[in-house]
Amino acid sequence: MAAPTPTRTADWWRDAVIYQIYPRSFADGDGDGTGDLAGVRARLPHLASLGVDALWLTPWYASPMVDGGYDVADYRAIDPAFGTLDEAEKLIAEATELGLRVIVDIVPNHVSDQHAWFREALAAGPGSPARARFHFRPGRGADGELPPNDWPSQFSGSTWTRVPDGEWYLHLFTPEQPDLNWSHPDVRREHEEVLRFWFERGVAGVRIDSAALLTKDPELRDFTEGVDPHPYIDLDEIHDIYRSWRAIADEYGAVFVGEVWLPDAERFARYLRPDELHTAFNFNFLACPWEPDRLRRTIDDTLAEHAPVHAPATWVLCNHDVTRTATRYGRADTAFDFAAKRFGTPADLELGTRRARAAALLTLALPGSVYLYQGEELGLPEADIPLDRIQDPMYFRSGGTDPGRDGCRVPLPWEAAAPAYGFGGDAGTEPWLPQPADWARYAVDRQSADPGSMLALYRAALGLRRSEPGFGDGALTWLPAPDGVLAFTRDSGPTCVVNLSAGPVRLPAHHTLLLASGPLDPTGTLPPDTAVWLRA
């Protein structure tokens, strides 16, 4: 089918604000407790009025949902819990009519153990062509009772699982997510065909999950800390894959964003060369604490990383894997680290929300594109999930020490007085994850009527970002500022000032206050943990 006509310029992705939808928790159109495509379609006007440019939907494919849909059984089918392929096509078309482009998720490192290929591999036995698409190996030890190597998992636990015939297969995540062998031509051909399948249906781009993990050391040598190259992260061969993908994307005018977690700036930039990926997520900014020196250094480092390849930076405060911003910024340690997550970490939500409002203006004023995770525009905090309702495999594979990621995946509140806060319409079925008892105050309808709400702030900021010159892609110039204050201007555009100090500060000379994240002091000074946009 022909792709819908784009509504913005070919380089729209360089300064876009992209809204991340976790379909299972966005809106429930049929009232069964699970979010679905009907729910997303019904709420498209909310996203259009919010002022975002595009939508990124996390996996909506057929899946056993062991890892929230990142265990894909069929890339050409929509999971029945979400709807049908026909509904997906309608969603893409309806979003496009509203000026919203659609980005879908691809998970190339692994598939579900229910994928047809893996089921065929298990049935075929050792040495079969079907097993060659994965990493099957005999074990070590006298009877092959030990895993083939000692690679650490991206989740807790082992990276190898033994099958009844004695061989082991590799899975960097859960056992239900066997890793694909990217040196096999079938694997490359299949993913290129999947890209075309979705580009033909009008998607504007693809987000690539675990983008640096695809290629593996062919000898599967043991992992040694600090020794390069790493046996399965960022191997040079991976770039040939993305060059072939880029050629396909260019045929359709589509774009890529890679999930690339790398500490080496030069190697990170390689993924953004003109013939590879268009953009990559900026995880250093996401994990950065609410500290002025660290934030400025992270911003400078990010812009410096992207400059050699002329790629736009991306900025994000939160996603479906990390602690919600309002909670994280209210903690004693405002950084984010997967290894540091623990139950019962206290947070001052009033402080965290004030900082989250300031961070919204900071982020939206930076050069490049921005990703906004669903519910951040409502100021949602991290939810405490009862132990008997947790579903995330990170919790189970850690032996119960890691609270997992369900706390940021709780279904959204839409209507303060409705059952399930309007998440599931009139049916009132309990959502798949429990919503906190006090979430009526965060509901969309209640915030829409409150000019001081987080939702009102985001709508105003996104409106100004579109209407005022100088936002989006371009240069940033730092201004002199007191200790604890970040101040910068954009190309012939606005000035952003963020006060991270302990006391109020005087604003620089200006003639118009465009927007403030919170009330200014009666003297006109900027209070702590508050940000403003000014026109000089």
QUIRAFEN-V511052 format. One record per backbone hydrogen bond with DSSP energy under -0.5 kcal/mol. NH is the residue of the N-H (numbers start at 1). CO is the residue of the C=O. If there is no record, write none. Layout:
[[NH,CO] [NH,CO]]
This chain:
[[12,9] [14,11] [15,12] [18,16] [18,370] [19,17] [19,54] [20,18] [20,372] [21,19] [21,56] [22,20] [23,21] [25,22] [26,22] [26,23] [27,23] [28,423] [29,27] [35,24] [36,27] [37,82] [38,82] [40,36] [41,37] [42,38] [43,39] [44,41] [46,43] [47,43] [48,44] [49,45] [50,46] [51,47] [52,47] [53,17] [54,17] [55,101] [56,19] [57,55] [57,103] [58,21] [58,56] [62,74] [62,77] [64,71] [68,65] [70,67] [72,70] [73,62] [74,62] [77,74] [79,60] [82,79] [83,79] [88,84] [89,85] [90,86] [91,87] [92,88] [93,89] [94,90] [95,91] [96,92] [97,93] [98,94] [98,95] [99,96] [100,95] [101,53] [101,99] [103,55] [104,205] [105,57] [106,207] [108,106] [111,178] [112,72] [113,176] [115,112] [116,73] [119,115] [120,116] [121,117] [122,118] [123,119] [124,120] [125,121] [128,125] [132,128] [133,130] [134,131] [135,179] [136,134] [137,168] [140,146] [144,141] [146,140] [153,157] [154,172] [155,172] [161,169] [163,167] [166,163] [168,137] [169,161] [170,135] [171,159] [173,177] [177,174] [179,170] [180,109] [181,133] [182,180] [182,214] [184,181] [187,184] [188,184] [189,185] [190,186] [191,187] [192,188] [193,189] [194,190] [195,191] [196,192] [197,193] [198,194] [199,195] [200,196] [201,197] [202,199] [203,198] [204,102] [205,102] [206,255] [207,104] [208,257] [209,106] [209,207] [211,208] [211,259] [212,259] [213,210] [217,231] [220,217] [227,224] [234,212] [234,232] [238,235] [239,236] [240,237] [241,237] [242,238] [243,239] [244,240] [245,241] [246,242] [247,243] [248,244] [249,245] [250,246] [251,247] [251,248] [252,248] [252,249] [253,249] [254,249] [255,204] [257,206] [258,279] [259,208] [260,258] [261,259] [262,260] [265,263] [268,264] [269,265] [270,266] [271,267] [271,268] [272,269] [273,270] [276,273] [277,271] [279,256] [281,258] [283,281] [286,282] [287,283] [288,284] [288,285] [291,289] [295,291] [296,292] [297,293] [298,294] [299,295] [300,296] [301,297] [302,298] [303,299] [304,300] [305,301] [306,302] [307,303] [308,304] [309,306] [310,306] [310,307] [311,306] [315,369] [317,371] [322,319] [326,380] [327,324] [328,324] [329,325] [330,327] [331,328] [334,332] [336,287] [340,337] [341,337] [341,338] [343,401] [345,342] [346,344] [348,330] [349,347] [352,348] [353,349] [354,350] [355,351] [356,352] [357,353] [358,354] [359,355] [360,356] [361,357] [362,358] [363,359] [364,360] [365,361] [365,362] [366,362] [366,363] [369,313] [370,16] [371,315] [372,18] [373,371] [374,20] [376,373] [378,375] [379,376] [380,375] [383,407] [385,383] [389,386] [390,386] [390,387] [395,392] [396,392] [397,393] [398,394] [399,396] [400,395] [401,398] [403,401] [408,405] [409,406] [412,25] [414,412] [414,421] [415,421] [418,415] [421,418] [422,419] [423,420] [425,422] [427,424] [432,33] [439,436] [441,438] [442,439] [443,440] [444,413] [445,414] [447,443] [448,444] [449,445] [449,446] [450,447] [451,449] [453,450] [457,453] [458,454] [459,455] [460,456] [461,457] [462,458] [463,459] [464,460] [465,461] [466,462] [467,463] [468,464] [471,468] [477,489] [479,487] [485,482] [486,498] [488,496] [489,477] [490,494] [491,475] [493,490] [495,534] [496,488] [497,532] [498,486] [499,530] [500,484] [500,498] [505,526] [511,535] [512,535] [514,512] [514,533] [515,533] [517,531] [521,525] [524,521] [526,505] [527,525] [529,499] [530,499] [530,527] [532,497] [533,515] [534,495] [535,512] [536,534]]
